[in-house]
Amino acid sequence: MNNRISFYTPPYPRAKSYIDMIDLAVEHGLSLVEGLSTMEFSAPDVEKAKKIKEYADSKNIKFPCFSVFINLGREDSREMIERLKAYADVAKALGSPYLHHTIIPEFSHPDRVLPLKEELFEKGIKAVREIYDYCEKIGIKAIYEPQGFIFNGIENLKRFANEVERDIMFVADFTNICQSGDCIEDFIKAFPGKIAHAHIKDAVLSDEDFSNSREVNLKGGYVCEVETGKGEIDIKGIIKLLDSFGYKGAYALEYGVKDDNSDGVKNALKVIDEALS
């Protein structure tokens, strides 16, 4: 198995802890596990992070990134900002070079969110500056992916990178960008040399809703996540494009399908491995 492939979220329910995740990575021939604010880290805990890193080191597993799903658009975001700083300390303790966090991850109610776009955009920018600077202070880097209806889409992300006035790096999430109506290939081309990490997912784009879908964009339609390799996303082509721009980072399998399907995970890893060969 290629040493650039990482698990991201628990690939199926028998992963109940980070020890399970590390053991599963070893079982599947992987050397990377992306951290997430679940299981032992449903609340930030540096001491737990140190113990998990010790076990990961014993299994030759590294953490290429630590991700936090959070909403900084709340009326009082101070608590969320301080929580993210604590998670940055967790990422540091795990040995991760990156803290990836969402900003305002609203997908489901564009009619409610978009009228507040300017207000929420400015609020998100202010919070990101503080979190980014804290990460720089402790020796890691905050990175950002297309997410939601505000901090998503190529033009919005160009504005974000410009107005935050920091050296912003991105996560290439293979399907999130579709929520804006843009595609991952155009996103990568728009930010050459600015991709720090990648989340591999697959999806079917449809005009009709069906299971495990989310509204896509202002044009309507749906993004329906499916097993990696069974959708419309050109996994191999995107990997080739990223690598052509000098990307050297991890490819984290974000297995969004809810079924307890270990064969699906094995097949997804095989698809990624073959795409990297």
C-alpha atoms as an extended CHARMM CRD file, in Angstrom:
* protein
*
       277  EXT
         1         1  MET       CA              0.0000000000        0.0000000000        0.0000000000  PROA      1               0.0000000000
         2         2  ASN       CA              1.3090000000        3.4610000000       -0.9040000000  PROA      2               0.0000000000
         3         3  ASN       CA              2.7430000000        5.2840000000        2.1200000000  PROA      3               0.0000000000
         4         4  ARG       CA              0.8680000000        8.4950000000        1.2220000000  PROA      4               0.0000000000
         5         5  ILE       CA             -2.5630000000        6.9890000000        1.9140000000  PROA      5               0.0000000000
         6         6  SER       CA             -4.2220000000        7.8740000000        5.2220000000  PROA      6               0.0000000000
         7         7  PHE       CA             -7.3700000000        6.9280000000        7.0720000000  PROA      7               0.0000000000
         8         8  TYR       CA             -9.4420000000        9.9780000000        7.9960000000  PROA      8               0.0000000000
         9         9  THR       CA            -12.7200000000        9.2470000000        9.7680000000  PROA      9               0.0000000000
        10        10  PRO       CA            -13.4030000000        5.8220000000       11.3000000000  PROA      10              0.0000000000
        11        11  PRO       CA            -13.8050000000        3.6800000000        8.1880000000  PROA      11              0.0000000000
        12        12  TYR       CA            -16.5200000000        1.5600000000        9.7530000000  PROA      12              0.0000000000
        13        13  PRO       CA            -18.0830000000        1.1850000000       13.2120000000  PROA      13              0.0000000000
        14        14  ARG       CA            -15.6100000000       -1.3380000000       14.5970000000  PROA      14              0.0000000000
        15        15  ALA       CA            -13.1950000000        1.5840000000       15.0380000000  PROA      15              0.0000000000
        16        16  LYS       CA            -14.2670000000        2.7580000000       18.4840000000  PROA      16              0.0000000000
        17        17  SER       CA            -11.0800000000        4.5050000000       19.5220000000  PROA      17              0.0000000000
        18        18  TYR       CA             -7.8360000000        5.8750000000       18.1630000000  PROA      18              0.0000000000
        19        19  ILE       CA             -6.1220000000        2.6540000000       19.2230000000  PROA      19              0.0000000000
        20        20  ASP       CA             -8.5920000000        0.8550000000       16.9310000000  PROA      20              0.0000000000
        21        21  MET       CA             -7.8750000000        3.3170000000       14.1500000000  PROA      21              0.0000000000
        22        22  ILE       CA             -4.1380000000        2.8290000000       14.4650000000  PROA      22              0.0000000000
        23        23  ASP       CA             -4.5370000000       -0.9550000000       14.5020000000  PROA      23              0.0000000000
        24        24  LEU       CA             -6.8370000000       -0.7970000000       11.4640000000  PROA      24              0.0000000000
        25        25  ALA       CA             -4.2990000000        1.3210000000        9.6040000000  PROA      25              0.0000000000
        26        26  VAL       CA             -1.6130000000       -1.2740000000       10.3050000000  PROA      26              0.0000000000
        27        27  GLU       CA             -4.0060000000       -4.0680000000        9.2770000000  PROA      27              0.0000000000
        28        28  HSD       CA             -4.6210000000       -2.3270000000        5.9480000000  PROA      28              0.0000000000
        29        29  GLY       CA             -0.9310000000       -1.6640000000        5.3370000000  PROA      29              0.0000000000
        30        30  LEU       CA             -1.1380000000        2.0850000000        5.9980000000  PROA      30              0.0000000000
        31        31  SER       CA              1.2790000000        4.3180000000        7.8760000000  PROA      31              0.0000000000
        32        32  LEU       CA             -0.9400000000        7.3990000000        8.2970000000  PROA      32              0.0000000000
        33        33  VAL       CA             -4.0640000000        8.2480000000       10.3220000000  PROA      33              0.0000000000
        34        34  GLU       CA             -5.7000000000       11.6600000000       10.1870000000  PROA      34              0.0000000000
        35        35  GLY       CA             -6.9330000000       12.8530000000       13.5580000000  PROA      35              0.0000000000
        36        36  LEU       CA            -10.4710000000       14.0930000000       14.0750000000  PROA      36              0.0000000000
        37        37  SER       CA            -12.3380000000       15.6880000000       16.9750000000  PROA      37              0.0000000000
        38        38  THR       CA            -14.1980000000       12.4630000000       17.8490000000  PROA      38              0.0000000000
        39        39  MET       CA            -13.7380000000        9.4620000000       20.1390000000  PROA      39              0.0000000000
        40        40  GLU       CA            -10.9960000000       10.3240000000       22.6600000000  PROA      40              0.0000000000
        41        41  PHE       CA            -10.9430000000       13.8620000000       21.2640000000  PROA      41              0.0000000000
        42        42  SER       CA            -14.6430000000       14.7450000000       21.4900000000  PROA      42              0.0000000000
        43        43  ALA       CA            -13.0960000000       17.3490000000       23.7900000000  PROA      43              0.0000000000
        44        44  PRO       CA             -9.4850000000       18.5240000000       23.3840000000  PROA      44              0.0000000000
        45        45  ASP       CA             -7.1200000000       16.6140000000       25.6710000000  PROA      45              0.0000000000
        46        46  VAL       CA             -3.3630000000       17.0000000000       25.2880000000  PROA      46              0.0000000000
        47        47  GLU       CA             -2.4940000000       14.2500000000       27.7670000000  PROA      47              0.0000000000
        48        48  LYS       CA             -4.5770000000       11.7360000000       25.8060000000  PROA      48              0.0000000000
        49        49  ALA       CA             -2.8870000000       12.9540000000       22.6350000000  PROA      49              0.0000000000
        50        50  LYS       CA              0.5400000000       12.2560000000       24.0920000000  PROA      50              0.0000000000
        51        51  LYS       CA             -0.4640000000        8.7050000000       25.0510000000  PROA      51              0.0000000000
        52        52  ILE       CA             -2.0030000000        8.0420000000       21.6230000000  PROA      52              0.0000000000
        53        53  LYS       CA              1.1050000000        9.3660000000       19.8980000000  PROA      53              0.0000000000
        54        54  GLU       CA              3.2270000000        7.0260000000       21.9990000000  PROA      54              0.0000000000
        55        55  TYR       CA              1.1260000000        4.0640000000       20.8170000000  PROA      55              0.0000000000
        56        56  ALA       CA              1.1530000000        5.3470000000       17.2210000000  PROA      56              0.0000000000
        57        57  ASP       CA              4.9420000000        5.6520000000       17.3350000000  PROA      57              0.0000000000
        58        58  SER       CA              5.1830000000        2.0300000000       18.4730000000  PROA      58              0.0000000000
        59        59  LYS       CA              3.2390000000        1.0400000000       15.3380000000  PROA      59              0.0000000000
        60        60  ASN       CA              5.1060000000        3.4460000000       13.0070000000  PROA      60              0.0000000000
        61        61  ILE       CA              1.9200000000        5.4670000000       12.4170000000  PROA      61              0.0000000000
        62        62  LYS       CA              2.0270000000        9.2200000000       11.8920000000  PROA      62              0.0000000000
        63        63  PHE       CA             -0.6960000000       11.8830000000       11.9080000000  PROA      63              0.0000000000
        64        64  PRO       CA             -0.4780000000       14.0130000000        8.7210000000  PROA      64              0.0000000000
        65        65  CYS       CA             -3.3340000000       16.3030000000        9.8230000000  PROA      65              0.0000000000
        66        66  PHE       CA             -5.8300000000       16.8690000000       12.6390000000  PROA      66              0.0000000000
        67        67  SER       CA             -9.3110000000       18.0260000000       11.6440000000  PROA      67              0.0000000000
        68        68  VAL       CA            -12.0250000000       19.8000000000       13.6060000000  PROA      68              0.0000000000
        69        69  PHE       CA            -15.5920000000       20.3190000000       12.4110000000  PROA      69              0.0000000000
        70        70  ILE       CA            -16.7370000000       23.5850000000       13.9980000000  PROA      70              0.0000000000
        71        71  ASN       CA            -18.9750000000       26.5610000000       13.2990000000  PROA      71              0.0000000000
        72        72  LEU       CA            -17.4200000000       29.9830000000       13.8480000000  PROA      72              0.0000000000
        73        73  GLY       CA            -20.5580000000       31.7760000000       12.6880000000  PROA      73              0.0000000000
        74        74  ARG       CA            -22.3250000000       31.5710000000       16.0260000000  PROA      74              0.0000000000
        75        75  GLU       CA            -23.3940000000       34.7630000000       17.7800000000  PROA      75              0.0000000000
        76        76  ASP       CA            -20.5800000000       34.4200000000       20.2900000000  PROA      76              0.0000000000
        77        77  SER       CA            -17.6890000000       32.5660000000       18.6750000000  PROA      77              0.0000000000
        78        78  ARG       CA            -15.1850000000       33.1880000000       21.4920000000  PROA      78              0.0000000000
        79        79  GLU       CA            -15.7730000000       29.7460000000       23.0180000000  PROA      79              0.0000000000
        80        80  MET       CA            -15.2560000000       28.0980000000       19.6130000000  PROA      80              0.0000000000
        81        81  ILE       CA            -12.0420000000       30.0240000000       18.9910000000  PROA      81              0.0000000000
        82        82  GLU       CA            -10.6080000000       28.9620000000       22.3450000000  PROA      82              0.0000000000
        83        83  ARG       CA            -11.7070000000       25.3820000000       21.6660000000  PROA      83              0.0000000000
        84        84  LEU       CA             -9.8410000000       25.4270000000       18.3640000000  PROA      84              0.0000000000
        85        85  LYS       CA             -6.7020000000       26.6940000000       20.0770000000  PROA      85              0.0000000000
        86        86  ALA       CA             -6.9530000000       23.7450000000       22.4750000000  PROA      86              0.0000000000
        87        87  TYR       CA             -7.3160000000       21.4130000000       19.4810000000  PROA      87              0.0000000000
        88        88  ALA       CA             -4.2330000000       23.0160000000       17.9610000000  PROA      88              0.0000000000
        89        89  ASP       CA             -2.3860000000       21.9210000000       21.0910000000  PROA      89              0.0000000000
        90        90  VAL       CA             -3.7510000000       18.3900000000       20.5220000000  PROA      90              0.0000000000
        91        91  ALA       CA             -2.5290000000       18.4320000000       16.9050000000  PROA      91              0.0000000000
        92        92  LYS       CA              0.8980000000       19.5460000000       18.0990000000  PROA      92              0.0000000000
        93        93  ALA       CA              1.0310000000       16.7770000000       20.7190000000  PROA      93              0.0000000000
        94        94  LEU       CA              0.1370000000       14.1750000000       18.0740000000  PROA      94              0.0000000000
        95        95  GLY       CA              2.9800000000       15.3790000000       15.8880000000  PROA      95              0.0000000000
        96        96  SER       CA              0.6560000000       16.6670000000       13.1780000000  PROA      96              0.0000000000
        97        97  PRO       CA              2.0150000000       19.5290000000       11.0660000000  PROA      97              0.0000000000
        98        98  TYR       CA             -1.5180000000       20.7640000000       10.2980000000  PROA      98              0.0000000000
        99        99  LEU       CA             -4.7330000000       21.7600000000       12.0400000000  PROA      99              0.0000000000
       100       100  HSD       CA             -7.5980000000       21.7070000000        9.5480000000  PROA      100             0.0000000000
       101       101  HSD       CA            -10.8170000000       23.2910000000       10.7420000000  PROA      101             0.0000000000
       102       102  THR       CA            -14.0710000000       24.3310000000        9.1650000000  PROA      102             0.0000000000
       103       103  ILE       CA            -15.1910000000       27.9430000000        9.4020000000  PROA      103             0.0000000000
       104       104  ILE       CA            -18.9150000000       28.1850000000        8.6830000000  PROA      104             0.0000000000
       105       105  PRO       CA            -19.8990000000       24.7350000000        7.3740000000  PROA      105             0.0000000000
       106       106  GLU       CA            -23.5220000000       25.4620000000        6.4530000000  PROA      106             0.0000000000
       107       107  PHE       CA            -24.8000000000       23.3160000000        3.5860000000  PROA      107             0.0000000000
       108       108  SER       CA            -28.4470000000       22.6710000000        4.2500000000  PROA      108             0.0000000000
       109       109  HSD       CA            -30.1220000000       26.1070000000        4.3580000000  PROA      109             0.0000000000
       110       110  PRO       CA            -28.7160000000       28.4660000000        1.6910000000  PROA      110             0.0000000000
       111       111  ASP       CA            -31.7800000000       30.7160000000        1.8600000000  PROA      111             0.0000000000
       112       112  ARG       CA            -31.0830000000       31.2630000000        5.5440000000  PROA      112             0.0000000000
       113       113  VAL       CA            -27.3010000000       31.5370000000        5.3390000000  PROA      113             0.0000000000
       114       114  LEU       CA            -26.6480000000       33.5400000000        2.1840000000  PROA      114             0.0000000000
       115       115  PRO       CA            -28.5260000000       36.7140000000        3.2000000000  PROA      115             0.0000000000
       116       116  LEU       CA            -25.9930000000       36.9190000000        6.0580000000  PROA      116             0.0000000000
       117       117  LYS       CA            -23.0170000000       36.2230000000        3.7810000000  PROA      117             0.0000000000
       118       118  GLU       CA            -21.0820000000       39.4780000000        4.3030000000  PROA      118             0.0000000000
       119       119  GLU       CA            -21.6020000000       39.4930000000        8.0550000000  PROA      119             0.0000000000
       120       120  LEU       CA            -20.5960000000       35.8430000000        8.4010000000  PROA      120             0.0000000000
       121       121  PHE       CA            -17.6590000000       36.2200000000        6.0130000000  PROA      121             0.0000000000
       122       122  GLU       CA            -16.1410000000       39.0360000000        8.0570000000  PROA      122             0.0000000000
       123       123  LYS       CA            -16.7500000000       37.1470000000       11.2860000000  PROA      123             0.0000000000
       124       124  GLY       CA            -15.0750000000       34.0400000000        9.8740000000  PROA      124             0.0000000000
       125       125  ILE       CA            -12.0750000000       36.0310000000        8.6200000000  PROA      125             0.0000000000
       126       126  LYS       CA            -11.5320000000       37.5950000000       12.0430000000  PROA      126             0.0000000000
       127       127  ALA       CA            -11.6640000000       34.2140000000       13.7940000000  PROA      127             0.0000000000
       128       128  VAL       CA             -9.3490000000       32.5730000000       11.2550000000  PROA      128             0.0000000000
       129       129  ARG       CA             -6.6810000000       35.2380000000       11.7830000000  PROA      129             0.0000000000
       130       130  GLU       CA             -6.5850000000       34.5410000000       15.5150000000  PROA      130             0.0000000000
       131       131  ILE       CA             -6.5150000000       30.7580000000       15.1460000000  PROA      131             0.0000000000
       132       132  TYR       CA             -3.9700000000       30.8540000000       12.3190000000  PROA      132             0.0000000000
       133       133  ASP       CA             -1.6480000000       33.0680000000       14.3720000000  PROA      133             0.0000000000
       134       134  TYR       CA             -1.9500000000       30.7860000000       17.3990000000  PROA      134             0.0000000000
       135       135  CYS       CA             -1.0080000000       27.7700000000       15.2760000000  PROA      135             0.0000000000
       136       136  GLU       CA              2.0100000000       29.6370000000       13.8940000000  PROA      136             0.0000000000
       137       137  LYS       CA              3.0490000000       30.4600000000       17.4450000000  PROA      137             0.0000000000
       138       138  ILE       CA              3.1120000000       26.7920000000       18.5280000000  PROA      138             0.0000000000
       139       139  GLY       CA              4.7970000000       25.5920000000       15.3230000000  PROA      139             0.0000000000
       140       140  ILE       CA              2.0070000000       24.0890000000       13.2310000000  PROA      140             0.0000000000
       141       141  LYS       CA             -0.1060000000       25.4780000000       10.3860000000  PROA      141             0.0000000000
       142       142  ALA       CA             -3.8620000000       25.9980000000       10.0950000000  PROA      142             0.0000000000
       143       143  ILE       CA             -5.2590000000       24.8980000000        6.7180000000  PROA      143             0.0000000000
       144       144  TYR       CA             -8.7100000000       25.1940000000        5.1190000000  PROA      144             0.0000000000
       145       145  GLU       CA            -10.9500000000       23.2720000000        2.7460000000  PROA      145             0.0000000000
       146       146  PRO       CA            -13.9310000000       24.3150000000        0.6170000000  PROA      146             0.0000000000
       147       147  GLN       CA            -16.8630000000       23.9410000000        2.9850000000  PROA      147             0.0000000000
       148       148  GLY       CA            -20.4140000000       25.2450000000        3.1970000000  PROA      148             0.0000000000
       149       149  PHE       CA            -21.9840000000       28.0040000000        1.1120000000  PROA      149             0.0000000000
       150       150  ILE       CA            -19.7360000000       30.8890000000        2.1960000000  PROA      150             0.0000000000
       151       151  PHE       CA            -16.1600000000       29.6490000000        2.4210000000  PROA      151             0.0000000000
       152       152  ASN       CA            -16.4930000000       27.6360000000       -0.7490000000  PROA      152             0.0000000000
       153       153  GLY       CA            -16.1850000000       28.2040000000       -4.4810000000  PROA      153             0.0000000000
       154       154  ILE       CA            -13.0720000000       29.4610000000       -6.2270000000  PROA      154             0.0000000000
       155       155  GLU       CA            -13.9270000000       33.1620000000       -6.1720000000  PROA      155             0.0000000000
       156       156  ASN       CA            -14.9770000000       33.1160000000       -2.5100000000  PROA      156             0.0000000000
       157       157  LEU       CA            -11.8000000000       31.2710000000       -1.5480000000  PROA      157             0.0000000000
       158       158  LYS       CA             -9.6430000000       33.7270000000       -3.4970000000  PROA      158             0.0000000000
       159       159  ARG       CA            -11.3320000000       36.5270000000       -1.5680000000  PROA      159             0.0000000000
       160       160  PHE       CA            -10.7790000000       34.6060000000        1.6890000000  PROA      160             0.0000000000
       161       161  ALA       CA             -7.0680000000       34.0980000000        0.9640000000  PROA      161             0.0000000000
       162       162  ASN       CA             -6.6680000000       37.7730000000        0.0640000000  PROA      162             0.0000000000
       163       163  GLU       CA             -8.5930000000       39.3120000000        2.9540000000  PROA      163             0.0000000000
       164       164  VAL       CA             -7.2940000000       37.0880000000        5.7500000000  PROA      164             0.0000000000
       165       165  GLU       CA             -3.8010000000       38.4580000000        4.9890000000  PROA      165             0.0000000000
       166       166  ARG       CA             -2.0460000000       35.2130000000        5.8930000000  PROA      166             0.0000000000
       167       167  ASP       CA             -0.2020000000       32.5460000000        3.8800000000  PROA      167             0.0000000000
       168       168  ILE       CA             -3.3110000000       30.4000000000        3.4660000000  PROA      168             0.0000000000
       169       169  MET       CA             -2.9510000000       26.7710000000        2.3800000000  PROA      169             0.0000000000
       170       170  PHE       CA             -5.8610000000       24.5410000000        1.4190000000  PROA      170             0.0000000000
       171       171  VAL       CA             -7.1910000000       21.0130000000        1.7320000000  PROA      171             0.0000000000
       172       172  ALA       CA             -8.2500000000       19.5740000000       -1.6240000000  PROA      172             0.0000000000
       173       173  ASP       CA            -11.5450000000       17.9230000000       -0.6810000000  PROA      173             0.0000000000
       174       174  PHE       CA            -12.6050000000       15.9780000000       -3.7650000000  PROA      174             0.0000000000
       175       175  THR       CA            -16.3570000000       16.5880000000       -3.3810000000  PROA      175             0.0000000000
       176       176  ASN       CA            -16.9400000000       19.5950000000       -1.1000000000  PROA      176             0.0000000000
       177       177  ILE       CA            -16.1030000000       22.0380000000       -3.8860000000  PROA      177             0.0000000000
       178       178  CYS       CA            -19.0240000000       20.5820000000       -5.8520000000  PROA      178             0.0000000000
       179       179  GLN       CA            -21.3570000000       22.1910000000       -3.3120000000  PROA      179             0.0000000000
       180       180  SER       CA            -20.4210000000       25.5490000000       -4.8370000000  PROA      180             0.0000000000
       181       181  GLY       CA            -20.9420000000       24.4760000000       -8.4410000000  PROA      181             0.0000000000
       182       182  ASP       CA            -17.1780000000       24.4570000000       -9.1310000000  PROA      182             0.0000000000
       183       183  CYS       CA            -15.1200000000       21.3220000000       -9.6780000000  PROA      183             0.0000000000
       184       184  ILE       CA            -12.0490000000       20.0450000000       -7.8660000000  PROA      184             0.0000000000
       185       185  GLU       CA             -9.8300000000       20.2370000000      -10.9600000000  PROA      185             0.0000000000
       186       186  ASP       CA            -10.5270000000       23.9730000000      -11.4050000000  PROA      186             0.0000000000
       187       187  PHE       CA             -9.9910000000       24.5370000000       -7.6690000000  PROA      187             0.0000000000
       188       188  ILE       CA             -6.5520000000       22.9130000000       -7.7900000000  PROA      188             0.0000000000
       189       189  LYS       CA             -5.5800000000       24.9370000000      -10.8740000000  PROA      189             0.0000000000
       190       190  ALA       CA             -6.7440000000       28.1500000000       -9.1660000000  PROA      190             0.0000000000
       191       191  PHE       CA             -4.4070000000       27.6030000000       -6.1830000000  PROA      191             0.0000000000
       192       192  PRO       CA             -1.2160000000       26.0490000000       -7.6020000000  PROA      192             0.0000000000
       193       193  GLY       CA              1.2780000000       25.2020000000       -4.8980000000  PROA      193             0.0000000000
       194       194  LYS       CA             -1.2560000000       26.0550000000       -2.1830000000  PROA      194             0.0000000000
       195       195  ILE       CA             -2.6060000000       22.5550000000       -1.4850000000  PROA      195             0.0000000000
       196       196  ALA       CA             -1.2790000000       21.1680000000        1.8150000000  PROA      196             0.0000000000
       197       197  HSD       CA             -3.5000000000       18.1190000000        2.2730000000  PROA      197             0.0000000000
       198       198  ALA       CA             -6.1710000000       16.1020000000        0.4350000000  PROA      198             0.0000000000
       199       199  HSD       CA             -9.4210000000       14.3380000000        1.3730000000  PROA      199             0.0000000000
       200       200  ILE       CA            -10.5190000000       11.6760000000       -1.0880000000  PROA      200             0.0000000000
       201       201  LYS       CA            -14.2590000000       11.1000000000       -1.4230000000  PROA      201             0.0000000000
       202       202  ASP       CA            -16.4420000000       10.0500000000       -4.3290000000  PROA      202             0.0000000000
       203       203  ALA       CA            -19.9260000000       11.1210000000       -5.2980000000  PROA      203             0.0000000000
       204       204  VAL       CA            -22.6650000000       11.0790000000       -7.8770000000  PROA      204             0.0000000000
       205       205  LEU       CA            -24.0290000000       14.4520000000       -8.9610000000  PROA      205             0.0000000000
       206       206  SER       CA            -27.7670000000       14.3580000000       -9.5190000000  PROA      206             0.0000000000
       207       207  ASP       CA            -30.7470000000       16.6040000000      -10.1890000000  PROA      207             0.0000000000
       208       208  GLU       CA            -32.7970000000       14.3780000000       -7.8890000000  PROA      208             0.0000000000
       209       209  ASP       CA            -32.4070000000       13.7510000000       -4.1870000000  PROA      209             0.0000000000
       210       210  PHE       CA            -31.6900000000       10.2500000000       -2.9400000000  PROA      210             0.0000000000
       211       211  SER       CA            -30.1460000000        8.6760000000        0.1540000000  PROA      211             0.0000000000
       212       212  ASN       CA            -27.0370000000       10.1910000000        1.7350000000  PROA      212             0.0000000000
       213       213  SER       CA            -27.2630000000       13.4120000000       -0.2810000000  PROA      213             0.0000000000
       214       214  ARG       CA            -26.8650000000       17.1200000000        0.4320000000  PROA      214             0.0000000000
       215       215  GLU       CA            -28.1340000000       20.1120000000       -1.4990000000  PROA      215             0.0000000000
       216       216  VAL       CA            -25.4180000000       21.1260000000       -3.8510000000  PROA      216             0.0000000000
       217       217  ASN       CA            -25.4130000000       24.8150000000       -4.7330000000  PROA      217             0.0000000000
       218       218  LEU       CA            -27.4510000000       27.8030000000       -5.7570000000  PROA      218             0.0000000000
       219       219  LYS       CA            -28.1040000000       26.1090000000       -9.0880000000  PROA      219             0.0000000000
       220       220  GLY       CA            -29.8710000000       23.2010000000       -7.3620000000  PROA      220             0.0000000000
       221       221  GLY       CA            -29.0040000000       19.5330000000       -7.5560000000  PROA      221             0.0000000000
       222       222  TYR       CA            -27.4160000000       17.1340000000       -5.1270000000  PROA      222             0.0000000000
       223       223  VAL       CA            -24.0740000000       15.6500000000       -4.2140000000  PROA      223             0.0000000000
       224       224  CYS       CA            -24.6240000000       12.0390000000       -3.2000000000  PROA      224             0.0000000000
       225       225  GLU       CA            -21.6250000000       10.3900000000       -1.5810000000  PROA      225             0.0000000000
       226       226  VAL       CA            -20.8540000000        6.8360000000       -2.6880000000  PROA      226             0.0000000000
       227       227  GLU       CA            -18.0280000000        4.3720000000       -2.1590000000  PROA      227             0.0000000000
       228       228  THR       CA            -14.7480000000        5.6550000000       -3.5240000000  PROA      228             0.0000000000
       229       229  GLY       CA            -14.3570000000        4.3790000000       -7.0620000000  PROA      229             0.0000000000
       230       230  LYS       CA            -18.1030000000        4.0380000000       -7.7050000000  PROA      230             0.0000000000
       231       231  GLY       CA            -18.9180000000        7.6780000000       -8.4090000000  PROA      231             0.0000000000
       232       232  GLU       CA            -18.1860000000       10.3750000000      -10.9590000000  PROA      232             0.0000000000
       233       233  ILE       CA            -15.0490000000       11.8480000000       -9.3920000000  PROA      233             0.0000000000
       234       234  ASP       CA            -11.9210000000       11.2300000000      -11.4760000000  PROA      234             0.0000000000
       235       235  ILE       CA             -9.7600000000       10.0240000000       -8.5910000000  PROA      235             0.0000000000
       236       236  LYS       CA             -6.7160000000        9.1180000000      -10.7020000000  PROA      236             0.0000000000
       237       237  GLY       CA             -6.8890000000       12.2500000000      -12.8270000000  PROA      237             0.0000000000
       238       238  ILE       CA             -7.1240000000       14.5240000000       -9.7910000000  PROA      238             0.0000000000
       239       239  ILE       CA             -4.2060000000       12.8240000000       -8.0690000000  PROA      239             0.0000000000
       240       240  LYS       CA             -2.1550000000       13.1850000000      -11.2470000000  PROA      240             0.0000000000
       241       241  LEU       CA             -3.0980000000       16.8820000000      -11.4450000000  PROA      241             0.0000000000
       242       242  LEU       CA             -2.1680000000       17.5290000000       -7.8100000000  PROA      242             0.0000000000
       243       243  ASP       CA              1.1490000000       15.7820000000       -8.1710000000  PROA      243             0.0000000000
       244       244  SER       CA              1.8810000000       17.7530000000      -11.3580000000  PROA      244             0.0000000000
       245       245  PHE       CA              1.7810000000       20.9030000000       -9.2060000000  PROA      245             0.0000000000
       246       246  GLY       CA              4.3290000000       19.4000000000       -6.8260000000  PROA      246             0.0000000000
       247       247  TYR       CA              1.9430000000       18.1130000000       -4.1720000000  PROA      247             0.0000000000
       248       248  LYS       CA              3.8120000000       15.7430000000       -1.8340000000  PROA      248             0.0000000000
       249       249  GLY       CA              1.2520000000       15.3570000000        0.9420000000  PROA      249             0.0000000000
       250       250  ALA       CA             -1.0960000000       12.6240000000        2.1170000000  PROA      250             0.0000000000
       251       251  TYR       CA             -4.2550000000       11.3620000000        0.4690000000  PROA      251             0.0000000000
       252       252  ALA       CA             -6.7640000000       10.7370000000        3.2670000000  PROA      252             0.0000000000
       253       253  LEU       CA             -9.6930000000        8.4200000000        2.6020000000  PROA      253             0.0000000000
       254       254  GLU       CA            -12.8080000000       10.1720000000        3.8900000000  PROA      254             0.0000000000
       255       255  TYR       CA            -15.2190000000        7.2630000000        3.7800000000  PROA      255             0.0000000000
       256       256  GLY       CA            -18.5710000000        9.0570000000        3.9260000000  PROA      256             0.0000000000
       257       257  VAL       CA            -20.7880000000        6.0260000000        3.2980000000  PROA      257             0.0000000000
       258       258  LYS       CA            -22.5470000000        5.0660000000        6.5090000000  PROA      258             0.0000000000
       259       259  ASP       CA            -22.7910000000        1.3050000000        5.9110000000  PROA      259             0.0000000000
       260       260  ASP       CA            -20.6660000000       -1.0110000000        8.0490000000  PROA      260             0.0000000000
       261       261  ASN       CA            -18.8220000000       -2.2150000000        4.9870000000  PROA      261             0.0000000000
       262       262  SER       CA            -15.2190000000       -3.2690000000        5.4770000000  PROA      262             0.0000000000
       263       263  ASP       CA            -15.1030000000       -4.5490000000        1.8930000000  PROA      263             0.0000000000
       264       264  GLY       CA            -16.0440000000       -1.0500000000        0.7060000000  PROA      264             0.0000000000
       265       265  VAL       CA            -13.1180000000        0.3890000000        2.6380000000  PROA      265             0.0000000000
       266       266  LYS       CA            -10.7350000000       -2.2000000000        1.1960000000  PROA      266             0.0000000000
       267       267  ASN       CA            -11.9930000000       -1.4640000000       -2.3080000000  PROA      267             0.0000000000
       268       268  ALA       CA            -11.6510000000        2.2990000000       -1.7560000000  PROA      268             0.0000000000
       269       269  LEU       CA             -8.0710000000        1.8940000000       -0.5460000000  PROA      269             0.0000000000
       270       270  LYS       CA             -7.3240000000       -0.2550000000       -3.5910000000  PROA      270             0.0000000000
       271       271  VAL       CA             -8.6980000000        2.4700000000       -5.8950000000  PROA      271             0.0000000000
       272       272  ILE       CA             -6.4730000000        5.0920000000       -4.2530000000  PROA      272             0.0000000000
       273       273  ASP       CA             -3.4370000000        2.8000000000       -4.2470000000  PROA      273             0.0000000000
       274       274  GLU       CA             -3.8480000000        2.0670000000       -7.9540000000  PROA      274             0.0000000000
       275       275  ALA       CA             -4.3540000000        5.7670000000       -8.7170000000  PROA      275             0.0000000000
       276       276  LEU       CA             -1.0560000000        6.5410000000       -6.9860000000  PROA      276             0.0000000000
       277       277  SER       CA              0.8680000000        3.8150000000       -8.7780000000  PROA      277             0.0000000000
